[in-house]
């Protein structure tokens, strides 16, 4: 006799307000939304509702592996990320098999390690340009400036755009799209944030179409060493290519996702290093040994284990992808519950990364946990999913890593700096932990105090 399954309705949780559910708090508080419920519901799986979508949050490495790999056929990434589709189109993040496999294969050459190595000089030049500018302005808003830096880098890498005036326009369009994604009112009316976001998307599409037409007319796109040039020339075994409309949509996704995650990662790296001078000194010494006082090199940043440990620890503590959503396309069972078709599943990298069964002192900054002899992330193949996992793992992961390493290496070797915390802006939660308060706290100001560049 088969064992009986519990209804997903029996999971702890709340559906919130009619239709919009708990969307206002989720959009407003992001990771804190999940962290608070994790504590409220005893550290287990729970249910919620976001914009009419009944959702179960599954927690832990086994759940990560089931949703992202072993039971992936039960889920749709396109359904999970459906809120992005009106504003960004059906890019690779929203595509399911076999379309996802086809597109990923065509995009892969632009993110192969040989191609990424070819982007080194573009990234290095952008880093030096921004750090010089910052050294003449003190203090600066760190996260705001890092977003600008990573967006400038993305524009140059993805599209070969160099003119500051053009990049500034792209920055404006991006900001309007980001505002539109986080709004509850989703009507394409000019007076609304969503309407302005839709207009910004149309401007971006026209901008990219113009660039592609110029590349076609010049007939030299195969010699262009940026991502767009490689996307335009990539072919599969049968000679198929991405249509121009596909290239535009995929570029929008890359532009939107790539720079935001990198900026978050860098912000938290600098915050934690400013709070842990022992690790700051360790990284400075490592860079001195591998570079000998010279500017960053591809070989040098590839052979910086302590830097790798720090970046991994930031990915663990402050995952740049804070949720991984999926739509349920067929009934499945997990942890004794039956979750029906039509529901949604959310994985939380943050919650998985803070489990004591995986990580010792999980709320503490301890990069050495990734060093040989300890390697806590190896306890489970899905213990660390800050950039996703399975077939949908972030295609630009290696590129993001290189941007962070070049920036950090240059900063450590040639600049003095410090973080000044604007503690008055940190909201207090009297009955919550230090971890929750920290999650609302971004590095606010960077003071470059000396430069030899």
C-alpha positions as CSV (number, residue, x, y, z in Angstrom):
1,X,0.0,0.0,0.0
2,X,1.5,3.3,-1.1
3,X,2.2,6.0,1.5
4,X,-0.1,8.9,1.6
5,X,1.1,12.4,0.6
6,X,0.3,15.6,2.3
7,X,-1.3,18.4,0.3
8,X,0.9,21.4,-0.4
9,X,-1.8,23.5,1.3
10,X,-0.7,21.9,4.6
11,X,2.7,23.6,4.4
12,X,3.2,26.5,6.7
13,X,3.0,29.9,5.1
14,X,0.6,32.6,4.1
15,X,-1.0,33.7,0.8
16,X,-1.1,37.4,1.8
17,X,-3.5,39.8,0.2
18,X,-5.9,38.8,-2.6
19,X,-4.1,38.3,-5.9
20,X,-1.0,40.4,-5.1
21,X,-0.3,38.0,-2.2
22,X,3.0,38.9,-0.4
23,X,4.5,40.7,-3.5
24,X,4.9,44.1,-1.9
25,X,7.1,42.8,0.9
26,X,9.0,40.4,-1.4
27,X,9.7,43.2,-4.0
28,X,10.6,45.6,-1.1
29,X,12.8,43.4,1.0
30,X,14.2,40.8,-1.4
31,X,16.3,38.3,0.5
32,X,15.0,39.5,3.9
33,X,11.5,38.3,2.8
34,X,12.7,34.7,2.6
35,X,15.0,34.9,5.7
36,X,12.2,36.1,7.9
37,X,9.9,33.3,6.8
38,X,12.7,30.8,7.2
39,X,12.8,31.7,10.9
40,X,9.1,32.1,11.3
41,X,8.2,28.7,9.9
42,X,10.9,26.7,11.7
43,X,13.6,26.5,9.0
44,X,11.7,24.3,6.7
45,X,9.8,24.5,3.4
46,X,7.0,27.0,3.2
47,X,4.3,28.4,0.9
48,X,3.5,31.9,-0.2
49,X,1.7,33.7,-3.1
50,X,3.2,36.3,-5.4
51,X,1.0,38.1,-7.9
52,X,-1.6,35.3,-8.0
53,X,1.1,32.6,-8.3
54,X,0.9,30.1,-5.5
55,X,4.5,29.2,-4.6
56,X,6.4,26.8,-2.4
57,X,9.9,27.6,-1.3
58,X,12.1,24.5,-1.1
59,X,15.2,24.7,1.0
60,X,18.5,22.8,1.1
61,X,21.0,21.2,-1.3
62,X,18.8,18.1,-1.9
63,X,16.0,20.3,-3.0
64,X,18.4,22.3,-5.2
65,X,19.6,19.2,-6.9
66,X,16.1,17.9,-7.5
67,X,14.7,21.1,-9.0
68,X,17.8,22.0,-11.0
69,X,18.9,18.6,-12.2
70,X,17.4,15.3,-11.1
71,X,13.7,16.3,-11.4
72,X,14.2,19.2,-13.9
73,X,11.7,17.8,-16.3
74,X,8.9,18.7,-13.8
75,X,9.7,22.4,-14.0
76,X,9.8,25.3,-16.5
77,X,12.3,28.1,-16.2
78,X,10.2,30.2,-18.6
79,X,7.2,30.0,-16.2
80,X,9.4,30.7,-13.2
81,X,10.8,33.9,-14.7
82,X,7.6,34.9,-16.5
83,X,7.6,38.4,-14.8
84,X,10.7,39.3,-16.8
85,X,9.2,38.3,-20.2
86,X,7.2,41.5,-21.0
87,X,10.3,43.7,-20.3
88,X,13.2,41.5,-21.5
89,X,11.7,39.1,-24.0
90,X,12.2,35.3,-24.0
91,X,15.9,35.2,-23.5
92,X,18.0,32.2,-22.4
93,X,16.9,32.5,-18.8
94,X,13.3,31.9,-19.8
95,X,13.9,29.1,-22.3
96,X,13.2,25.4,-21.6
97,X,14.5,22.3,-23.4
98,X,15.2,21.8,-26.3
99,X,15.2,25.5,-27.2
100,X,17.4,26.3,-24.2
101,X,20.0,23.8,-25.3
102,X,20.0,25.1,-28.9
103,X,20.5,28.7,-27.9
104,X,23.0,28.0,-25.2
105,X,25.2,26.0,-27.7
106,X,25.1,29.0,-30.0
107,X,25.9,31.5,-27.3
108,X,28.7,29.4,-25.6
109,X,31.6,30.5,-27.9
110,X,31.2,34.1,-26.6
111,X,31.7,32.8,-23.0
112,X,34.3,30.1,-23.6
113,X,37.4,30.6,-21.5
114,X,39.4,31.5,-24.6
115,X,36.9,34.2,-25.5
116,X,36.8,35.5,-21.9
117,X,40.6,35.7,-21.8
118,X,40.3,38.0,-24.9
119,X,38.1,40.4,-22.9
120,X,40.8,41.0,-20.3
121,X,42.2,44.3,-21.7
122,X,38.7,45.9,-22.1
123,X,37.9,45.1,-18.5
124,X,41.3,46.3,-17.2
125,X,41.1,49.6,-19.1
126,X,37.6,50.2,-17.7
127,X,38.7,49.4,-14.1
128,X,41.7,51.8,-14.4
129,X,39.4,54.5,-15.8
130,X,36.9,54.3,-13.0
131,X,39.4,54.0,-10.2
132,X,41.3,57.1,-11.5
133,X,38.0,59.0,-11.5
134,X,37.1,57.8,-8.0
135,X,40.4,58.9,-6.6
136,X,39.5,62.5,-7.6
137,X,36.1,62.3,-5.9
138,X,35.8,61.4,-2.2
139,X,33.6,60.0,-0.8
140,X,31.4,58.2,-3.4
141,X,28.3,56.0,-3.1
142,X,30.0,52.6,-3.6
143,X,27.1,50.4,-4.8
144,X,25.8,53.1,-7.1
145,X,29.3,53.6,-8.7
146,X,29.9,49.9,-8.9
147,X,26.6,49.4,-10.8
148,X,27.8,52.2,-13.2
149,X,31.2,50.5,-13.6
150,X,29.8,47.1,-14.3
151,X,27.2,48.5,-16.7
152,X,29.9,50.4,-18.6
153,X,32.0,47.3,-18.8
154,X,29.0,45.3,-20.0
155,X,28.2,47.8,-22.7
156,X,31.8,47.6,-24.0
157,X,32.0,43.8,-23.7
158,X,28.6,43.0,-25.1
159,X,28.2,45.6,-27.8
160,X,31.5,47.4,-28.3
161,X,29.9,50.7,-27.3
162,X,32.5,53.2,-26.2
163,X,31.0,56.7,-26.4
164,X,30.1,57.9,-22.9
165,X,27.0,59.6,-24.1
166,X,25.6,56.4,-25.6
167,X,26.5,54.4,-22.5
168,X,24.7,57.0,-20.4
169,X,21.6,56.5,-22.5
170,X,21.8,52.8,-21.9
171,X,22.2,53.3,-18.2
172,X,19.0,55.4,-18.2
173,X,17.1,52.7,-20.2
174,X,18.4,50.0,-17.9
175,X,17.3,51.9,-14.7
176,X,13.8,52.3,-16.1
177,X,13.5,48.6,-16.9
178,X,14.7,47.7,-13.4
179,X,12.1,49.9,-11.9
180,X,9.4,48.3,-14.1
181,X,10.3,44.8,-13.0
182,X,9.8,45.6,-9.4
183,X,6.4,47.3,-9.7
184,X,3.1,45.7,-8.9
185,X,1.1,47.7,-11.5
186,X,2.1,46.2,-14.8
187,X,0.2,48.2,-17.5
188,X,1.9,49.6,-20.6
189,X,0.7,53.1,-19.9
190,X,3.3,56.0,-20.2
191,X,2.5,57.4,-16.8
192,X,3.4,54.2,-15.0
193,X,6.8,52.8,-14.1
194,X,6.0,49.7,-16.2
195,X,5.0,51.8,-19.2
196,X,8.3,53.7,-19.0
197,X,10.1,50.4,-18.7
198,X,8.4,49.1,-21.8
199,X,9.4,52.2,-23.7
200,X,13.0,51.8,-22.5
201,X,13.0,48.2,-23.8
202,X,11.8,49.5,-27.2
203,X,14.6,52.1,-27.2
204,X,17.2,49.4,-26.3
205,X,15.9,47.1,-29.1
206,X,16.2,49.9,-31.7
207,X,19.7,50.7,-30.4
208,X,20.9,47.1,-30.7
209,X,19.3,46.7,-34.1
210,X,21.2,49.8,-35.3
211,X,24.5,48.4,-34.1
212,X,23.8,45.0,-35.8
213,X,23.0,46.7,-39.1
214,X,26.2,48.7,-38.9
215,X,28.1,45.4,-38.2
216,X,26.5,43.8,-41.2
217,X,27.2,46.7,-43.5
218,X,30.9,46.8,-42.4
219,X,31.2,43.0,-43.0
220,X,33.8,42.7,-40.3
221,X,31.8,41.4,-37.4
222,X,33.9,38.3,-37.4
223,X,36.9,40.3,-36.4
224,X,35.1,42.1,-33.5
225,X,36.3,40.7,-30.2
226,X,33.2,41.6,-28.2
227,X,30.3,39.3,-27.2
228,X,28.0,40.7,-29.9
229,X,30.5,40.0,-32.6
230,X,30.8,36.4,-31.5
231,X,27.0,36.0,-31.2
232,X,26.6,37.2,-34.7
233,X,29.1,34.8,-36.2
234,X,28.4,31.7,-34.0
235,X,27.1,28.6,-35.9
236,X,26.1,25.1,-34.8
237,X,27.0,21.8,-36.5
238,X,24.4,22.3,-39.2
239,X,25.3,25.9,-39.9
240,X,22.4,27.5,-38.1
241,X,22.8,30.9,-36.5
242,X,20.9,33.1,-34.1
243,X,18.4,35.3,-35.9
244,X,19.0,39.1,-35.3
245,X,15.8,39.3,-33.2
246,X,17.2,36.4,-31.0
247,X,20.6,38.2,-30.7
248,X,18.9,41.4,-29.5
249,X,16.8,39.5,-26.9
250,X,19.7,37.6,-25.6
251,X,21.8,40.7,-25.4
252,X,19.1,42.4,-23.4
253,X,19.2,39.5,-20.9
254,X,23.0,39.6,-20.7
255,X,23.1,43.3,-20.2
256,X,20.4,43.2,-17.5
257,X,21.6,40.2,-15.6
258,X,25.4,40.4,-16.0
259,X,26.2,43.8,-14.5
260,X,23.8,43.7,-11.6
261,X,25.2,40.4,-10.1
262,X,28.8,41.5,-10.6
263,X,28.1,44.9,-8.8
264,X,26.5,43.1,-5.9
265,X,29.4,40.7,-5.6
266,X,32.0,43.4,-5.7
267,X,30.1,45.5,-3.1
268,X,30.1,42.7,-0.6
269,X,33.7,41.8,-1.3
270,X,34.8,45.3,-0.4
271,X,32.5,45.5,2.6
272,X,33.8,42.2,4.2
273,X,37.5,43.0,3.4
274,X,37.1,46.3,5.2
275,X,35.7,44.4,8.2
276,X,38.4,41.8,8.1
277,X,41.9,43.4,7.8
278,X,43.6,40.1,8.2
279,X,42.1,38.9,4.9
280,X,42.8,42.2,3.3
281,X,46.4,41.9,4.2
282,X,46.5,38.3,3.0
283,X,45.1,39.3,-0.4
284,X,47.6,42.2,-0.7
285,X,50.5,39.9,0.0
286,X,49.2,37.3,-2.4
287,X,48.9,39.9,-5.2
288,X,52.4,41.1,-4.4
289,X,53.8,37.6,-4.9
290,X,51.9,36.7,-8.1
291,X,52.2,40.1,-9.8
292,X,55.4,41.5,-8.3
293,X,54.1,45.0,-8.3
294,X,53.0,44.8,-12.0
295,X,49.4,45.5,-13.2
296,X,47.0,42.5,-13.2
297,X,47.6,39.7,-15.6
298,X,45.4,36.9,-16.8
299,X,47.9,34.3,-15.4
300,X,48.2,36.2,-12.1
301,X,44.5,36.4,-11.3
302,X,44.0,32.8,-12.3
303,X,46.6,31.8,-9.7
304,X,45.3,33.6,-6.7
305,X,43.7,31.0,-4.4
306,X,43.1,33.3,-1.4
307,X,41.2,35.7,-3.7
308,X,39.2,32.7,-5.0
309,X,38.2,31.7,-1.4
310,X,37.1,35.3,-0.6
311,X,34.9,35.5,-3.8
312,X,33.4,32.1,-3.1
313,X,32.6,33.1,0.5
314,X,30.9,36.3,-0.7
315,X,28.9,34.2,-3.2
316,X,27.8,32.0,-0.2
317,X,27.0,34.7,2.2
318,X,25.4,37.2,-0.3
319,X,24.4,35.2,-3.4
320,X,24.0,37.5,-6.4
321,X,21.0,35.4,-7.6
322,X,18.8,35.6,-4.5
323,X,16.0,33.3,-5.8
324,X,15.7,30.7,-8.5
325,X,12.1,30.3,-9.6
326,X,10.5,27.5,-11.6
327,X,7.0,26.8,-12.8
328,X,5.6,23.4,-12.1
329,X,4.5,21.7,-15.4
330,X,3.6,18.3,-13.9
331,X,2.6,17.1,-10.4
332,X,5.5,16.0,-8.3
333,X,6.2,14.9,-4.8
334,X,8.9,16.2,-2.5
335,X,9.5,15.8,1.2
336,X,6.1,14.0,1.7
337,X,4.1,16.7,-0.1
338,X,2.3,16.7,-3.4
339,X,2.9,19.9,-5.4
340,X,0.5,20.2,-8.3
341,X,1.0,21.4,-11.8
342,X,0.4,25.1,-12.1
343,X,2.1,26.0,-8.8
344,X,5.6,27.6,-8.7
345,X,8.8,26.6,-6.9
346,X,11.4,28.9,-5.5
347,X,14.9,27.9,-4.4
348,X,16.7,30.3,-2.1
349,X,20.5,30.2,-2.4
350,X,20.8,32.4,0.7
351,X,18.9,29.9,2.9
352,X,20.8,26.9,1.6
353,X,24.1,28.6,2.1
354,X,23.3,29.3,5.8
355,X,22.5,25.7,6.8
356,X,24.7,24.4,9.6
357,X,24.7,20.9,8.2
358,X,26.7,22.3,5.2
359,X,28.7,25.2,6.6
360,X,30.4,25.6,10.0
361,X,29.5,28.9,11.6
362,X,27.4,29.7,8.5
363,X,26.8,33.4,9.4
364,X,30.5,34.1,9.7
365,X,32.9,35.3,7.0
366,X,35.4,32.5,6.8
367,X,37.0,32.2,3.3
368,X,39.2,29.4,4.6
369,X,36.2,27.1,4.5
370,X,36.9,26.6,0.8
371,X,40.6,25.8,1.2
372,X,42.0,22.3,0.7
373,X,41.4,20.1,3.7
374,X,38.1,21.8,4.5
375,X,36.3,22.5,1.3
376,X,32.8,22.7,2.8
377,X,31.1,23.3,-0.5
378,X,32.2,19.8,-1.6
379,X,29.9,18.2,0.9
380,X,27.1,18.3,-1.7
381,X,27.2,19.1,-5.4
382,X,24.5,21.7,-4.9
383,X,25.7,23.2,-1.7
384,X,26.8,26.5,-3.5
385,X,24.4,27.9,-6.0
386,X,24.9,31.6,-6.0
387,X,25.1,31.5,-9.8
388,X,22.5,28.8,-10.3
389,X,23.1,25.2,-11.1
390,X,22.4,22.4,-13.5
391,X,21.7,23.1,-17.2
392,X,20.7,26.7,-16.4
393,X,23.9,27.7,-14.5
394,X,24.9,31.2,-15.3
395,X,26.5,31.3,-18.7
396,X,28.6,34.4,-17.9
397,X,29.9,33.0,-14.5
398,X,33.6,33.0,-15.6
399,X,33.3,36.5,-17.1
400,X,31.8,37.8,-13.9
401,X,34.6,36.2,-11.9
402,X,37.3,37.8,-14.1
403,X,35.7,41.3,-13.8
404,X,35.7,41.0,-10.0
405,X,39.3,39.7,-9.9
406,X,40.7,42.4,-12.2
407,X,39.0,45.1,-10.2
408,X,40.1,43.7,-6.9
409,X,43.6,43.1,-8.0
410,X,44.0,46.6,-9.3
411,X,42.5,48.1,-6.1
412,X,44.7,46.0,-3.8
413,X,47.9,46.8,-5.7
414,X,47.6,50.5,-6.5
415,X,45.0,52.1,-4.2
416,X,44.4,52.8,-0.5
417,X,40.8,52.9,0.4
418,X,38.3,52.4,3.2
419,X,34.6,51.9,3.7
420,X,32.5,54.3,5.8
421,X,29.3,52.8,7.0
422,X,26.2,55.1,7.1
423,X,24.8,53.3,10.1
424,X,21.8,55.7,10.4
425,X,20.5,54.2,7.2
426,X,20.5,50.6,8.6
427,X,17.0,49.8,9.9
428,X,16.8,48.1,13.2
429,X,14.9,44.8,13.8
430,X,14.9,44.5,17.6
431,X,13.9,40.8,17.5
432,X,16.1,39.7,14.6
433,X,19.7,38.6,14.3
434,X,22.7,40.5,13.1
435,X,22.5,38.5,9.9
436,X,19.1,40.0,9.0
437,X,20.3,43.6,9.7
438,X,23.4,43.1,7.6
439,X,21.3,42.0,4.7
440,X,19.8,45.5,4.5
441,X,23.2,47.1,4.7
442,X,25.2,47.9,1.6
443,X,28.7,49.4,1.5
444,X,28.1,53.1,1.2
445,X,31.3,55.0,0.5
446,X,34.7,54.3,-0.9
447,X,37.6,56.7,-0.2
448,X,40.5,56.2,-2.6
449,X,43.3,57.9,-0.6
450,X,46.3,57.2,-2.8
451,X,47.0,56.1,-6.3
452,X,50.1,55.1,-8.2
453,X,48.3,54.4,-11.5
